[in-house]
Structure formats: structure tokens, C-alpha cells
Amino acid sequence: MVKLQHMGLLAIAISSILALSITLPAATALIQRDNFDDSHTTARFLGGQKICGDHLCKPGQYDKQLKRLNDAQHSVSIKCREALQNKTKC
């Protein structure tokens, strides 16, 4: 009869551990990311101020910087595509 009580306590303990492990989250660091903006801003002003290199952007400067970056990436992809067609290094 004593062994039966110990078996019951063991069964309750195991089922409690299983229930808690299922219901509790593993870690809060594993929360899925939902913001893919990746904008480089500061908290100096509400909404953030854009950063251009080592200084705060002047009006219109950030958009010009993004355009130059996009153009540079596009030209590299064209060069690499041509290099691959010619079977040379990119």
C-alpha cells in the first residue's frame, strides 16, 4: 500500500512537470521578430533622426544616400552577371 502511494506521487510529479514544460515558454529571447525595418535611427527625436555616416542627415541627404547605395549594388550585380557568363571572377 505504501508503494502504491509512492507510485501515485511519482505519477503526479511527472505529469506536473510535463504540463509545466509544455505550457511555459522556453525563453523570452526566442520571441519571433516582427519588425524588419532595419532603419538606422536615433532616439533623439520622436520617430528617430536618420544617420548619414558619422553625422545627422540633412534634409534629403538620407534619400540620396539610399539611392547611391542601391545604384552601387545594382552595378555590382550587373558586373558579376557578366563575369559569370564569361566564367571569370566577379
N, C-alpha and C positions, 0 to 999 in steps of 0.2 A: 504494500500500500504506500509505503514511503517512496519507493522507486517510481510509482505511478505519479505522485505529486511532483517529483523532480522532473519527470518527463514532460508533465504539463507546463511547468515553469520554463523549461527549455524551449518547448514549442512556442510559448507566448513570447519569449525573448527573441527568438529567431524571426517570428512573424512581425514583431515590432520593429526590429532592425531593418527587415526588408521593406516594410511600409514606409519607414522614415527615409530610407535611401532612395526610394522611388519618388517621394513627394518633395523632398528638399532639393534645391538646386545644387549642382556640383560646385560652382564657384561663380561669383558675380563678375569675374573678369572675362567670362565666356559669353557675355551678352553680345548678341549679333549686332554688327554695325549697321546703322540705317542712314547715316549721313555721308554721302560720297562727294561733298562739295570740294574738299581739299583746297580751299582758298586760303591764301596766306594773309591773314589779317591780325590786327592787334585788338586789344580790348580797351584802347584809349578812348574811343568814341562808341556810342551805341550803334551797333551794326558793324563795327570794325573799320579800320582805316587800311587801305591797301598798302602793301610794302613793295617798293621797287628797288631791288638790290639792297643797299645799305641806308636808304632814306625813305621817308613817307612819299608816296606818289603825288605828283601834281595832277591837276585835273586833265584827264585824257591820256596821261602817261601810261597808266596800267593797261589800257586797251591797246595802245601802240606796242607795248612790251609783249602782250599776248599774241598779237598779230605777227611780230617778228619771230617769236618762238615757233608759232605754227608754220610760218613760211620756211624757217630753217629745217624743221622736222620734215616738211614736205619735200624740200630739195634733196635732203639726205636719202629719203626713201626712193626718189627717182634715180639718184646716182647708184644706190645699192641694187635696184632692179636692173639697171643697165649692166652693172658689174656682174651680176649673177647670170645674165643672159650671155655675157662674154666669158663666163667661167673664170673670173678674176676676183681678187679680194675686194671687199666693199670699203 
